[in-house]
C-alpha cells in the first residue's frame, strides 16, 4: 500500500490497473514528487511519466479534481501531445 504523505503529495494517482502479465505497454502519469510510488511502479515494469502537479490551498478546504478516461484502444500519443 502506498501512503502519499511520505512524499508530501495529496493524490498522485486516483487508480491504476496493471495487466497481470506485466505488459510493458502499461503507462501511468504521476505527480513527480511521488518518488516512492514511482519506484514501486517502475519496479513492476510500468512506464511512468512524471508530471508537475502543483498543490494549491483552498479556503474552504476543497480540492478540485479532474478525471480523464482513456480506453486501451486509444493512441496515447494523441492525448499526451508531443512530449
mmCIF file of the N, C-alpha and C atoms, coordinates in Angstrom:
data_MODEL
# 
_entry.id   MODEL 
# 
loop_
_atom_site.group_PDB 
_atom_site.id 
_atom_site.type_symbol 
_atom_site.label_atom_id 
_atom_site.label_alt_id 
_atom_site.label_comp_id 
_atom_site.label_asym_id 
_atom_site.label_entity_id 
_atom_site.label_seq_id 
_atom_site.pdbx_PDB_ins_code 
_atom_site.Cartn_x 
_atom_site.Cartn_y 
_atom_site.Cartn_z 
_atom_site.occupancy 
_atom_site.B_iso_or_equiv 
_atom_site.pdbx_formal_charge 
_atom_site.auth_seq_id 
_atom_site.auth_comp_id 
_atom_site.auth_asym_id 
_atom_site.auth_atom_id 
_atom_site.pdbx_PDB_model_num 
ATOM 1   N N  . UNK A 1 1  ? 0.839   -1.174  0.000   1.00 0.00 ? 1  UNK A N  1 
ATOM 2   C CA . UNK A 1 1  ? 0.000   0.000   0.000   1.00 0.00 ? 1  UNK A CA 1 
ATOM 3   C C  . UNK A 1 1  ? 0.886   1.241   0.000   1.00 0.00 ? 1  UNK A C  1 
ATOM 4   N N  . UNK A 1 2  ? 0.489   2.236   -0.775  1.00 0.00 ? 2  UNK A N  1 
ATOM 5   C CA . UNK A 1 2  ? 1.247   3.485   -0.882  1.00 0.00 ? 2  UNK A CA 1 
ATOM 6   C C  . UNK A 1 2  ? 0.597   4.567   -0.044  1.00 0.00 ? 2  UNK A C  1 
ATOM 7   N N  . UNK A 1 3  ? 1.384   5.238   0.776   1.00 0.00 ? 3  UNK A N  1 
ATOM 8   C CA . UNK A 1 3  ? 0.908   6.345   1.593   1.00 0.00 ? 3  UNK A CA 1 
ATOM 9   C C  . UNK A 1 3  ? 1.516   7.632   1.048   1.00 0.00 ? 3  UNK A C  1 
ATOM 10  N N  . UNK A 1 4  ? 0.700   8.482   0.417   1.00 0.00 ? 4  UNK A N  1 
ATOM 11  C CA . UNK A 1 4  ? 1.194   9.699   -0.214  1.00 0.00 ? 4  UNK A CA 1 
ATOM 12  C C  . UNK A 1 4  ? 1.809   10.693  0.748   1.00 0.00 ? 4  UNK A C  1 
ATOM 13  N N  . UNK A 1 5  ? 1.488   10.596  2.041   1.00 0.00 ? 5  UNK A N  1 
ATOM 14  C CA . UNK A 1 5  ? 2.037   11.553  2.995   1.00 0.00 ? 5  UNK A CA 1 
ATOM 15  C C  . UNK A 1 5  ? 3.550   11.401  3.140   1.00 0.00 ? 5  UNK A C  1 
ATOM 16  N N  . UNK A 1 6  ? 4.069   10.211  2.846   1.00 0.00 ? 6  UNK A N  1 
ATOM 17  C CA . UNK A 1 6  ? 5.518   10.019  2.964   1.00 0.00 ? 6  UNK A CA 1 
ATOM 18  C C  . UNK A 1 6  ? 6.275   10.854  1.939   1.00 0.00 ? 6  UNK A C  1 
ATOM 19  N N  . UNK A 1 7  ? 5.659   11.169  0.819   1.00 0.00 ? 7  UNK A N  1 
ATOM 20  C CA . UNK A 1 7  ? 6.285   12.010  -0.196  1.00 0.00 ? 7  UNK A CA 1 
ATOM 21  C C  . UNK A 1 7  ? 5.730   13.432  -0.176  1.00 0.00 ? 7  UNK A C  1 
ATOM 22  N N  . UNK A 1 8  ? 4.763   13.692  0.699   1.00 0.00 ? 8  UNK A N  1 
ATOM 23  C CA . UNK A 1 8  ? 4.171   15.020  0.784   1.00 0.00 ? 8  UNK A CA 1 
ATOM 24  C C  . UNK A 1 8  ? 3.283   15.362  -0.394  1.00 0.00 ? 8  UNK A C  1 
ATOM 25  N N  . UNK A 1 9  ? 2.601   14.365  -0.966  1.00 0.00 ? 9  UNK A N  1 
ATOM 26  C CA . UNK A 1 9  ? 1.702   14.602  -2.097  1.00 0.00 ? 9  UNK A CA 1 
ATOM 27  C C  . UNK A 1 9  ? 0.280   14.250  -1.682  1.00 0.00 ? 9  UNK A C  1 
ATOM 28  N N  . UNK A 1 10 ? -0.689  14.890  -2.318  1.00 0.00 ? 10 UNK A N  1 
ATOM 29  C CA . UNK A 1 10 ? -2.084  14.639  -1.986  1.00 0.00 ? 10 UNK A CA 1 
ATOM 30  C C  . UNK A 1 10 ? -2.612  13.418  -2.705  1.00 0.00 ? 10 UNK A C  1 
ATOM 31  N N  . UNK A 1 11 ? -2.854  13.571  -3.983  1.00 0.00 ? 11 UNK A N  1 
ATOM 32  C CA . UNK A 1 11 ? -3.437  12.487  -4.771  1.00 0.00 ? 11 UNK A CA 1 
ATOM 33  C C  . UNK A 1 11 ? -2.576  12.263  -6.004  1.00 0.00 ? 11 UNK A C  1 
ATOM 34  N N  . UNK A 1 12 ? -1.457  11.543  -5.883  1.00 0.00 ? 12 UNK A N  1 
ATOM 35  C CA . UNK A 1 12 ? -0.579  11.366  -7.033  1.00 0.00 ? 12 UNK A CA 1 
ATOM 36  C C  . UNK A 1 12 ? -1.182  10.479  -8.105  1.00 0.00 ? 12 UNK A C  1 
ATOM 37  N N  . UNK A 1 13 ? -2.201  9.712   -7.711  1.00 0.00 ? 13 UNK A N  1 
ATOM 38  C CA . UNK A 1 13 ? -2.777  8.735   -8.625  1.00 0.00 ? 13 UNK A CA 1 
ATOM 39  C C  . UNK A 1 13 ? -4.146  8.358   -8.095  1.00 0.00 ? 13 UNK A C  1 
ATOM 40  N N  . UNK A 1 14 ? -5.177  8.408   -8.935  1.00 0.00 ? 14 UNK A N  1 
ATOM 41  C CA . UNK A 1 14 ? -6.504  8.005   -8.487  1.00 0.00 ? 14 UNK A CA 1 
ATOM 42  C C  . UNK A 1 14 ? -6.654  6.496   -8.486  1.00 0.00 ? 14 UNK A C  1 
ATOM 43  N N  . UNK A 1 15 ? -6.318  5.868   -9.585  1.00 0.00 ? 15 UNK A N  1 
ATOM 44  C CA . UNK A 1 15 ? -6.372  4.408   -9.642  1.00 0.00 ? 15 UNK A CA 1 
ATOM 45  C C  . UNK A 1 15 ? -5.534  3.937   -10.813 1.00 0.00 ? 15 UNK A C  1 
ATOM 46  N N  . UNK A 1 16 ? -5.131  2.693   -10.738 1.00 0.00 ? 16 UNK A N  1 
ATOM 47  C CA . UNK A 1 16 ? -4.286  2.132   -11.777 1.00 0.00 ? 16 UNK A CA 1 
ATOM 48  C C  . UNK A 1 16 ? -4.515  0.636   -11.815 1.00 0.00 ? 16 UNK A C  1 
ATOM 49  N N  . UNK A 1 17 ? -4.689  0.114   -12.996 1.00 0.00 ? 17 UNK A N  1 
ATOM 50  C CA . UNK A 1 17 ? -4.799  -1.330  -13.167 1.00 0.00 ? 17 UNK A CA 1 
ATOM 51  C C  . UNK A 1 17 ? -3.703  -1.758  -14.125 1.00 0.00 ? 17 UNK A C  1 
ATOM 52  N N  . UNK A 1 18 ? -2.806  -2.587  -13.638 1.00 0.00 ? 18 UNK A N  1 
ATOM 53  C CA . UNK A 1 18 ? -1.743  -3.118  -14.476 1.00 0.00 ? 18 UNK A CA 1 
ATOM 54  C C  . UNK A 1 18 ? -2.106  -4.534  -14.865 1.00 0.00 ? 18 UNK A C  1 
ATOM 55  N N  . UNK A 1 19 ? -1.778  -4.900  -16.062 1.00 0.00 ? 19 UNK A N  1 
ATOM 56  C CA . UNK A 1 19 ? -2.084  -6.257  -16.504 1.00 0.00 ? 19 UNK A CA 1 
ATOM 57  C C  . UNK A 1 19 ? -1.241  -7.251  -15.715 1.00 0.00 ? 19 UNK A C  1 
ATOM 58  N N  . UNK A 1 20 ? -1.792  -8.429  -15.432 1.00 0.00 ? 20 UNK A N  1 
ATOM 59  C CA . UNK A 1 20 ? -1.071  -9.404  -14.613 1.00 0.00 ? 20 UNK A CA 1 
ATOM 60  C C  . UNK A 1 20 ? 0.183   -9.959  -15.281 1.00 0.00 ? 20 UNK A C  1 
ATOM 61  N N  . UNK A 1 21 ? 0.298   -9.827  -16.593 1.00 0.00 ? 21 UNK A N  1 
ATOM 62  C CA . UNK A 1 21 ? 1.477   -10.364 -17.268 1.00 0.00 ? 21 UNK A CA 1 
ATOM 63  C C  . UNK A 1 21 ? 2.582   -9.320  -17.394 1.00 0.00 ? 21 UNK A C  1 
ATOM 64  N N  . UNK A 1 22 ? 2.476   -8.238  -16.623 1.00 0.00 ? 22 UNK A N  1 
ATOM 65  C CA . UNK A 1 22 ? 3.480   -7.165  -16.636 1.00 0.00 ? 22 UNK A CA 1 
ATOM 66  C C  . UNK A 1 22 ? 3.746   -6.676  -18.053 1.00 0.00 ? 22 UNK A C  1 
ATOM 67  N N  . UNK A 1 23 ? 2.677   -6.396  -18.743 1.00 0.00 ? 23 UNK A N  1 
ATOM 68  C CA . UNK A 1 23 ? 2.740   -5.900  -20.113 1.00 0.00 ? 23 UNK A CA 1 
ATOM 69  C C  . UNK A 1 23 ? 3.585   -4.626  -20.159 1.00 0.00 ? 23 UNK A C  1 
ATOM 70  N N  . UNK A 1 24 ? 4.638   -4.593  -20.955 1.00 0.00 ? 24 UNK A N  1 
ATOM 71  C CA . UNK A 1 24 ? 5.497   -3.412  -20.981 1.00 0.00 ? 24 UNK A CA 1 
ATOM 72  C C  . UNK A 1 24 ? 4.836   -2.169  -21.574 1.00 0.00 ? 24 UNK A C  1 
ATOM 73  N N  . UNK A 1 25 ? 3.604   -2.280  -22.071 1.00 0.00 ? 25 UNK A N  1 
ATOM 74  C CA . UNK A 1 25 ? 2.927   -1.105  -22.610 1.00 0.00 ? 25 UNK A CA 1 
ATOM 75  C C  . UNK A 1 25 ? 2.110   -0.378  -21.549 1.00 0.00 ? 25 UNK A C  1 
ATOM 76  N N  . UNK A 1 26 ? 2.046   -0.911  -20.306 1.00 0.00 ? 26 UNK A N  1 
ATOM 77  C CA . UNK A 1 26 ? 1.343   -0.209  -19.243 1.00 0.00 ? 26 UNK A CA 1 
ATOM 78  C C  . UNK A 1 26 ? 2.034   1.117   -18.973 1.00 0.00 ? 26 UNK A C  1 
ATOM 79  N N  . UNK A 1 27 ? 1.240   2.178   -18.869 1.00 0.00 ? 27 UNK A N  1 
ATOM 80  C CA . UNK A 1 27 ? 1.803   3.512   -18.700 1.00 0.00 ? 27 UNK A CA 1 
ATOM 81  C C  . UNK A 1 27 ? 0.929   4.295   -17.727 1.00 0.00 ? 27 UNK A C  1 
ATOM 82  N N  . UNK A 1 28 ? 1.551   5.085   -16.874 1.00 0.00 ? 28 UNK A N  1 
ATOM 83  C CA . UNK A 1 28 ? 0.809   5.876   -15.903 1.00 0.00 ? 28 UNK A CA 1 
ATOM 84  C C  . UNK A 1 28 ? 1.474   7.249   -15.769 1.00 0.00 ? 28 UNK A C  1 
ATOM 85  N N  . UNK A 1 29 ? 0.646   8.281   -15.559 1.00 0.00 ? 29 UNK A N  1 
ATOM 86  C CA . UNK A 1 29 ? 1.145   9.632   -15.317 1.00 0.00 ? 29 UNK A CA 1 
ATOM 87  C C  . UNK A 1 29 ? 1.011   9.904   -13.821 1.00 0.00 ? 29 UNK A C  1 
ATOM 88  N N  . UNK A 1 30 ? 2.125   10.317  -13.194 1.00 0.00 ? 30 UNK A N  1 
ATOM 89  C CA . UNK A 1 30 ? 2.148   10.528  -11.749 1.00 0.00 ? 30 UNK A CA 1 
ATOM 90  C C  . UNK A 1 30 ? 2.719   11.888  -11.394 1.00 0.00 ? 30 UNK A C  1 
ATOM 91  N N  . UNK A 1 31 ? 2.362   12.345  -10.198 1.00 0.00 ? 31 UNK A N  1 
ATOM 92  C CA . UNK A 1 31 ? 2.988   13.529  -9.623  1.00 0.00 ? 31 UNK A CA 1 
ATOM 93  C C  . UNK A 1 31 ? 4.480   13.239  -9.480  1.00 0.00 ? 31 UNK A C  1 
ATOM 94  N N  . UNK A 1 32 ? 5.314   14.115  -10.012 1.00 0.00 ? 32 UNK A N  1 
ATOM 95  C CA . UNK A 1 32 ? 6.759   13.876  -9.994  1.00 0.00 ? 32 UNK A CA 1 
ATOM 96  C C  . UNK A 1 32 ? 7.339   13.842  -8.578  1.00 0.00 ? 32 UNK A C  1 
ATOM 97  N N  . UNK A 1 33 ? 6.586   14.322  -7.596  1.00 0.00 ? 33 UNK A N  1 
ATOM 98  C CA . UNK A 1 33 ? 7.051   14.297  -6.210  1.00 0.00 ? 33 UNK A CA 1 
ATOM 99  C C  . UNK A 1 33 ? 6.762   12.967  -5.518  1.00 0.00 ? 33 UNK A C  1 
ATOM 100 N N  . UNK A 1 34 ? 5.993   12.101  -6.142  1.00 0.00 ? 34 UNK A N  1 
ATOM 101 C CA . UNK A 1 34 ? 5.631   10.807  -5.543  1.00 0.00 ? 34 UNK A CA 1 
ATOM 102 C C  . UNK A 1 34 ? 6.744   9.793   -5.800  1.00 0.00 ? 34 UNK A C  1 
ATOM 103 N N  . UNK A 1 35 ? 7.927   10.089  -5.284  1.00 0.00 ? 35 UNK A N  1 
ATOM 104 C CA . UNK A 1 35 ? 9.128   9.309   -5.597  1.00 0.00 ? 35 UNK A CA 1 
ATOM 105 C C  . UNK A 1 35 ? 8.988   7.831   -5.246  1.00 0.00 ? 35 UNK A C  1 
ATOM 106 N N  . UNK A 1 36 ? 8.460   7.521   -4.068  1.00 0.00 ? 36 UNK A N  1 
ATOM 107 C CA . UNK A 1 36 ? 8.382   6.112   -3.680  1.00 0.00 ? 36 UNK A CA 1 
ATOM 108 C C  . UNK A 1 36 ? 7.366   5.352   -4.523  1.00 0.00 ? 36 UNK A C  1 
ATOM 109 N N  . UNK A 1 37 ? 6.252   5.997   -4.901  1.00 0.00 ? 37 UNK A N  1 
ATOM 110 C CA . UNK A 1 37 ? 5.272   5.340   -5.772  1.00 0.00 ? 37 UNK A CA 1 
ATOM 111 C C  . UNK A 1 37 ? 5.859   5.132   -7.164  1.00 0.00 ? 37 UNK A C  1 
ATOM 112 N N  . UNK A 1 38 ? 6.596   6.102   -7.652  1.00 0.00 ? 38 UNK A N  1 
ATOM 113 C CA . UNK A 1 38 ? 7.253   5.968   -8.957  1.00 0.00 ? 38 UNK A CA 1 
ATOM 114 C C  . UNK A 1 38 ? 8.191   4.770   -8.945  1.00 0.00 ? 38 UNK A C  1 
ATOM 115 N N  . UNK A 1 39 ? 8.957   4.632   -7.867  1.00 0.00 ? 39 UNK A N  1 
ATOM 116 C CA . UNK A 1 39 ? 9.882   3.500   -7.763  1.00 0.00 ? 39 UNK A CA 1 
ATOM 117 C C  . UNK A 1 39 ? 9.127   2.173   -7.743  1.00 0.00 ? 39 UNK A C  1 
ATOM 118 N N  . UNK A 1 40 ? 8.047   2.104   -6.967  1.00 0.00 ? 40 UNK A N  1 
ATOM 119 C CA . UNK A 1 40 ? 7.249   0.870   -6.886  1.00 0.00 ? 40 UNK A CA 1 
ATOM 120 C C  . UNK A 1 40 ? 6.763   0.464   -8.273  1.00 0.00 ? 40 UNK A C  1 
ATOM 121 N N  . UNK A 1 41 ? 6.190   1.415   -9.013  1.00 0.00 ? 41 UNK A N  1 
ATOM 122 C CA . UNK A 1 41 ? 5.615   1.097   -10.318 1.00 0.00 ? 41 UNK A CA 1 
ATOM 123 C C  . UNK A 1 41 ? 6.685   0.769   -11.348 1.00 0.00 ? 41 UNK A C  1 
ATOM 124 N N  . UNK A 1 42 ? 7.801   1.475   -11.307 1.00 0.00 ? 42 UNK A N  1 
ATOM 125 C CA . UNK A 1 42 ? 8.890   1.149   -12.230 1.00 0.00 ? 42 UNK A CA 1 
ATOM 126 C C  . UNK A 1 42 ? 9.438   -0.246  -11.948 1.00 0.00 ? 42 UNK A C  1 
ATOM 127 N N  . UNK A 1 43 ? 9.509   -0.610  -10.666 1.00 0.00 ? 43 UNK A N  1 
ATOM 128 C CA . UNK A 1 43 ? 9.958   -1.957  -10.303 1.00 0.00 ? 43 UNK A CA 1 
ATOM 129 C C  . UNK A 1 43 ? 9.003   -3.025  -10.832 1.00 0.00 ? 43 UNK A C  1 
ATOM 130 N N  . UNK A 1 44 ? 7.732   -2.651  -11.020 1.00 0.00 ? 44 UNK A N  1 
ATOM 131 C CA . UNK A 1 44 ? 6.729   -3.581  -11.559 1.00 0.00 ? 44 UNK A CA 1 
ATOM 132 C C  . UNK A 1 44 ? 6.703   -3.567  -13.080 1.00 0.00 ? 44 UNK A C  1 
ATOM 133 N N  . UNK A 1 45 ? 7.538   -2.752  -13.688 1.00 0.00 ? 45 UNK A N  1 
ATOM 134 C CA . UNK A 1 45 ? 7.638   -2.736  -15.143 1.00 0.00 ? 45 UNK A CA 1 
ATOM 135 C C  . UNK A 1 45 ? 6.729   -1.746  -15.843 1.00 0.00 ? 45 UNK A C  1 
ATOM 136 N N  . UNK A 1 46 ? 6.064   -0.868  -15.082 1.00 0.00 ? 46 UNK A N  1 
ATOM 137 C CA . UNK A 1 46 ? 5.183   0.126   -15.702 1.00 0.00 ? 46 UNK A CA 1 
ATOM 138 C C  . UNK A 1 46 ? 6.009   1.297   -16.217 1.00 0.00 ? 46 UNK A C  1 
ATOM 139 N N  . UNK A 1 47 ? 5.597   1.848   -17.359 1.00 0.00 ? 47 UNK A N  1 
ATOM 140 C CA . UNK A 1 47 ? 6.211   3.074   -17.864 1.00 0.00 ? 47 UNK A CA 1 
ATOM 141 C C  . UNK A 1 47 ? 5.593   4.229   -17.092 1.00 0.00 ? 47 UNK A C  1 
ATOM 142 N N  . UNK A 1 48 ? 6.414   5.063   -16.498 1.00 0.00 ? 48 UNK A N  1 
ATOM 143 C CA . UNK A 1 48 ? 5.934   6.169   -15.677 1.00 0.00 ? 48 UNK A CA 1 
ATOM 144 C C  . UNK A 1 48 ? 6.299   7.492   -16.337 1.00 0.00 ? 48 UNK A C  1 
ATOM 145 N N  . UNK A 1 49 ? 5.302   8.354   -16.486 1.00 0.00 ? 49 UNK A N  1 
ATOM 146 C CA . UNK A 1 49 ? 5.529   9.716   -16.956 1.00 0.00 ? 49 UNK A CA 1 
ATOM 147 C C  . UNK A 1 49 ? 5.361   10.617  -15.741 1.00 0.00 ? 49 UNK A C  1 
ATOM 148 N N  . UNK A 1 50 ? 6.428   11.312  -15.378 1.00 0.00 ? 50 UNK A N  1 
ATOM 149 C CA . UNK A 1 50 ? 6.385   12.190  -14.216 1.00 0.00 ? 50 UNK A CA 1 
ATOM 150 C C  . UNK A 1 50 ? 5.926   13.582  -14.651 1.00 0.00 ? 50 UNK A C  1 
ATOM 151 N N  . UNK A 1 51 ? 4.897   14.096  -13.978 1.00 0.00 ? 51 UNK A N  1 
ATOM 152 C CA . UNK A 1 51 ? 4.325   15.396  -14.331 1.00 0.00 ? 51 UNK A CA 1 
ATOM 153 C C  . UNK A 1 51 ? 4.341   16.322  -13.122 1.00 0.00 ? 51 UNK A C  1 
ATOM 154 N N  . UNK A 1 52 ? 4.459   17.610  -13.395 1.00 0.00 ? 52 UNK A N  1 
ATOM 155 C CA . UNK A 1 52 ? 4.376   18.612  -12.345 1.00 0.00 ? 52 UNK A CA 1 
ATOM 156 C C  . UNK A 1 52 ? 2.908   18.781  -11.974 1.00 0.00 ? 52 UNK A C  1 
ATOM 157 N N  . UNK A 1 53 ? 2.559   18.461  -10.738 1.00 0.00 ? 53 UNK A N  1 
ATOM 158 C CA . UNK A 1 53 ? 1.178   18.588  -10.273 1.00 0.00 ? 53 UNK A CA 1 
ATOM 159 C C  . UNK A 1 53 ? 1.186   19.491  -9.042  1.00 0.00 ? 53 UNK A C  1 
ATOM 160 N N  . UNK A 1 54 ? 1.240   20.809  -9.262  1.00 0.00 ? 54 UNK A N  1 
ATOM 161 C CA . UNK A 1 54 ? 1.326   21.727  -8.119  1.00 0.00 ? 54 UNK A CA 1 
ATOM 162 C C  . UNK A 1 54 ? 0.103   21.614  -7.223  1.00 0.00 ? 54 UNK A C  1 
ATOM 163 N N  . UNK A 1 55 ? 0.355   21.739  -5.920  1.00 0.00 ? 55 UNK A N  1 
ATOM 164 C CA . UNK A 1 55 ? -0.732  21.682  -4.954  1.00 0.00 ? 55 UNK A CA 1 
ATOM 165 C C  . UNK A 1 55 ? -1.172  23.097  -4.626  1.00 0.00 ? 55 UNK A C  1 
ATOM 166 N N  . UNK A 1 56 ? -2.461  23.261  -4.400  1.00 0.00 ? 56 UNK A N  1 
ATOM 167 C CA . UNK A 1 56 ? -2.990  24.562  -4.042  1.00 0.00 ? 56 UNK A CA 1 
ATOM 168 C C  . UNK A 1 56 ? -3.770  24.469  -2.750  1.00 0.00 ? 56 UNK A C  1 
ATOM 169 N N  . UNK A 1 57 ? -3.910  25.566  -2.070  1.00 0.00 ? 57 UNK A N  1 
ATOM 170 C CA . UNK A 1 57 ? -4.711  25.607  -0.854  1.00 0.00 ? 57 UNK A CA 1 
ATOM 171 C C  . UNK A 1 57 ? -5.996  26.362  -1.152  1.00 0.00 ? 57 UNK A C  1 
ATOM 172 N N  . UNK A 1 58 ? -7.090  25.848  -0.666  1.00 0.00 ? 58 UNK A N  1 
ATOM 173 C CA . UNK A 1 58 ? -8.387  26.463  -0.886  1.00 0.00 ? 58 UNK A CA 1 
ATOM 174 C C  . UNK A 1 58 ? -8.986  26.824  0.464   1.00 0.00 ? 58 UNK A C  1 
ATOM 175 N N  . UNK A 1 59 ? -9.525  28.038  0.604   1.00 0.00 ? 59 UNK A N  1 
ATOM 176 C CA . UNK A 1 59 ? -10.074 28.483  1.891   1.00 0.00 ? 59 UNK A CA 1 
ATOM 177 C C  . UNK A 1 59 ? -11.135 27.535  2.441   1.00 0.00 ? 59 UNK A C  1 
ATOM 178 N N  . UNK A 1 60 ? -11.927 26.935  1.566   1.00 0.00 ? 60 UNK A N  1 
ATOM 179 C CA . UNK A 1 60 ? -12.986 26.036  2.018   1.00 0.00 ? 60 UNK A CA 1 
ATOM 180 C C  . UNK A 1 60 ? -12.482 24.613  2.223   1.00 0.00 ? 60 UNK A C  1 
ATOM 181 N N  . UNK A 1 61 ? -11.199 24.394  1.992   1.00 0.00 ? 61 UNK A N  1 
ATOM 182 C CA . UNK A 1 61 ? -10.664 23.045  2.120   1.00 0.00 ? 61 UNK A CA 1 
ATOM 183 C C  . UNK A 1 61 ? -11.031 22.157  0.950   1.00 0.00 ? 61 UNK A C  1 
ATOM 184 N N  . UNK A 1 62 ? -11.531 22.754  -0.121  1.00 0.00 ? 62 UNK A N  1 
ATOM 185 C CA . UNK A 1 62 ? -11.984 21.981  -1.276  1.00 0.00 ? 62 UNK A CA 1 
ATOM 186 C C  . UNK A 1 62 ? -10.824 21.754  -2.236  1.00 0.00 ? 62 UNK A C  1 
ATOM 187 N N  . UNK A 1 63 ? -10.711 20.545  -2.724  1.00 0.00 ? 63 UNK A N  1 
ATOM 188 C CA . UNK A 1 63 ? -9.706  20.223  -3.729  1.00 0.00 ? 63 UNK A CA 1 
ATOM 189 C C  . UNK A 1 63 ? -10.437 19.934  -5.029  1.00 0.00 ? 63 UNK A C  1 
ATOM 190 N N  . UNK A 1 64 ? -10.143 20.688  -6.070  1.00 0.00 ? 64 UNK A N  1 
ATOM 191 C CA . UNK A 1 64 ? -10.750 20.455  -7.375  1.00 0.00 ? 64 UNK A CA 1 
ATOM 192 C C  . UNK A 1 64 ? -9.997  19.341  -8.087  1.00 0.00 ? 64 UNK A C  1 
ATOM 193 N N  . UNK A 1 65 ? -10.725 18.361  -8.550  1.00 0.00 ? 65 UNK A N  1 
ATOM 194 C CA . UNK A 1 65 ? -10.104 17.214  -9.207  1.00 0.00 ? 65 UNK A CA 1 
ATOM 195 C C  . UNK A 1 65 ? -10.586 17.117  -10.650 1.00 0.00 ? 65 UNK A C  1 
ATOM 196 N N  . UNK A 1 66 ? -9.784  16.522  -11.464 1.00 0.00 ? 66 UNK A N  1 
ATOM 197 C CA . UNK A 1 66 ? -10.140 16.279  -12.857 1.00 0.00 ? 66 UNK A CA 1 
ATOM 198 C C  . UNK A 1 66 ? -9.944  14.803  -13.135 1.00 0.00 ? 66 UNK A C  1 
ATOM 199 N N  . UNK A 1 67 ? -10.886 14.217  -13.814 1.00 0.00 ? 67 UNK A N  1 
ATOM 200 C CA . UNK A 1 67 ? -10.781 12.805  -14.168 1.00 0.00 ? 67 UNK A CA 1 
ATOM 201 C C  . UNK A 1 67 ? -10.747 12.677  -15.677 1.00 0.00 ? 67 UNK A C  1 
ATOM 202 N N  . UNK A 1 68 ? -9.770  11.984  -16.163 1.00 0.00 ? 68 UNK A N  1 
ATOM 203 C CA . UNK A 1 68 ? -9.660  11.708  -17.592 1.00 0.00 ? 68 UNK A CA 1 
ATOM 204 C C  . UNK A 1 68 ? -9.795  10.214  -17.805 1.00 0.00 ? 68 UNK A C  1 
ATOM 205 N N  . UNK A 1 69 ? -10.573 9.847   -18.789 1.00 0.00 ? 69 UNK A N  1 
ATOM 206 C CA . UNK A 1 69 ? -10.773 8.434   -19.092 1.00 0.00 ? 69 UNK A CA 1 
ATOM 207 C C  . UNK A 1 69 ? -10.269 8.166   -20.497 1.00 0.00 ? 69 UNK A C  1 
ATOM 208 N N  . UNK A 1 70 ? -9.454  7.160   -20.615 1.00 0.00 ? 70 UNK A N  1 
ATOM 209 C CA . UNK A 1 70 ? -8.940  6.748   -21.916 1.00 0.00 ? 70 UNK A CA 1 
ATOM 210 C C  . UNK A 1 70 ? -9.112  5.245   -22.032 1.00 0.00 ? 70 UNK A C  1 
ATOM 211 N N  . UNK A 1 71 ? -9.382  4.790   -23.204 1.00 0.00 ? 71 UNK A N  1 
ATOM 212 C CA . UNK A 1 71 ? -9.582  3.372   -23.453 1.00 0.00 ? 71 UNK A CA 1 
ATOM 213 C C  . UNK A 1 71 ? -8.297  2.721   -23.936 1.00 0.00 ? 71 UNK A C  1 
ATOM 214 N N  . UNK A 1 72 ? -8.170  1.424   -23.714 1.00 0.00 ? 72 UNK A N  1 
ATOM 215 C CA . UNK A 1 72 ? -6.969  0.700   -24.110 1.00 0.00 ? 72 UNK A CA 1 
ATOM 216 C C  . UNK A 1 72 ? -6.666  0.857   -25.594 1.00 0.00 ? 72 UNK A C  1 
ATOM 217 N N  . UNK A 1 73 ? -7.712  1.001   -26.413 1.00 0.00 ? 73 UNK A N  1 
ATOM 218 C CA . UNK A 1 73 ? -7.508  1.117   -27.862 1.00 0.00 ? 73 UNK A CA 1 
ATOM 219 C C  . UNK A 1 73 ? -7.032  2.515   -28.272 1.00 0.00 ? 73 UNK A C  1 
ATOM 220 N N  . UNK A 1 74 ? -7.103  3.495   -27.349 1.00 0.00 ? 74 UNK A N  1 
ATOM 221 C CA . UNK A 1 74 ? -6.679  4.861   -27.663 1.00 0.00 ? 74 UNK A CA 1 
ATOM 222 C C  . UNK A 1 74 ? -5.178  4.915   -27.912 1.00 0.00 ? 74 UNK A C  1 
ATOM 223 N N  . UNK A 1 75 ? -4.787  5.822   -28.772 1.00 0.00 ? 75 UNK A N  1 
ATOM 224 C CA . UNK A 1 75 ? -3.377  6.058   -29.032 1.00 0.00 ? 75 UNK A CA 1 
ATOM 225 C C  . UNK A 1 75 ? -2.877  7.069   -28.000 1.00 0.00 ? 75 UNK A C  1 
ATOM 226 N N  . UNK A 1 76 ? -1.960  6.672   -27.096 1.00 0.00 ? 76 UNK A N  1 
ATOM 227 C CA . UNK A 1 76 ? -1.523  7.606   -26.050 1.00 0.00 ? 76 UNK A CA 1 
ATOM 228 C C  . UNK A 1 76 ? -0.854  8.858   -26.595 1.00 0.00 ? 76 UNK A C  1 
ATOM 229 N N  . UNK A 1 77 ? -0.260  8.785   -27.783 1.00 0.00 ? 77 UNK A N  1 
ATOM 230 C CA . UNK A 1 77 ? 0.382   9.967   -28.363 1.00 0.00 ? 77 UNK A CA 1 
ATOM 231 C C  . UNK A 1 77 ? -0.636  11.061  -28.661 1.00 0.00 ? 77 UNK A C  1 
ATOM 232 N N  . UNK A 1 78 ? -1.867  10.671  -28.950 1.00 0.00 ? 78 UNK A N  1 
ATOM 233 C CA . UNK A 1 78 ? -2.897  11.658  -29.278 1.00 0.00 ? 78 UNK A CA 1 
ATOM 234 C C  . UNK A 1 78 ? -3.302  12.487  -28.071 1.00 0.00 ? 78 UNK A C  1 
ATOM 235 N N  . UNK A 1 79 ? -3.417  11.860  -26.894 1.00 0.00 ? 79 UNK A N  1 
ATOM 236 C CA . UNK A 1 79 ? -3.840  12.641  -25.738 1.00 0.00 ? 79 UNK A CA 1 
ATOM 237 C C  . UNK A 1 79 ? -2.675  13.129  -24.887 1.00 0.00 ? 79 UNK A C  1 
ATOM 238 N N  . UNK A 1 80 ? -1.467  12.636  -25.107 1.00 0.00 ? 80 UNK A N  1 
ATOM 239 C CA . UNK A 1 80 ? -0.309  13.121  -24.370 1.00 0.00 ? 80 UNK A CA 1 
ATOM 240 C C  . UNK A 1 80 ? 0.354   14.298  -25.075 1.00 0.00 ? 80 UNK A C  1 
ATOM 241 N N  . UNK A 1 81 ? 0.117   14.436  -26.371 1.00 0.00 ? 81 UNK A N  1 
ATOM 242 C CA . UNK A 1 81 ? 0.769   15.501  -27.114 1.00 0.00 ? 81 UNK A CA 1 
ATOM 243 C C  . UNK A 1 81 ? 2.228   15.164  -27.343 1.00 0.00 ? 81 UNK A C  1 
ATOM 244 N N  . UNK A 1 82 ? 2.931   16.092  -27.873 1.00 0.00 ? 82 UNK A N  1 
ATOM 245 C CA . UNK A 1 82 ? 4.362   15.876  -28.140 1.00 0.00 ? 82 UNK A CA 1 
ATOM 246 C C  . UNK A 1 82 ? 5.143   16.155  -26.867 1.00 0.00 ? 82 UNK A C  1 
ATOM 247 N N  . UNK A 1 83 ? 5.681   15.118  -26.265 1.00 0.00 ? 83 UNK A N  1 
ATOM 248 C CA . UNK A 1 83 ? 6.472   15.286  -25.029 1.00 0.00 ? 83 UNK A CA 1 
ATOM 249 C C  . UNK A 1 83 ? 7.925   15.476  -25.361 1.00 0.00 ? 83 UNK A C  1 
# 
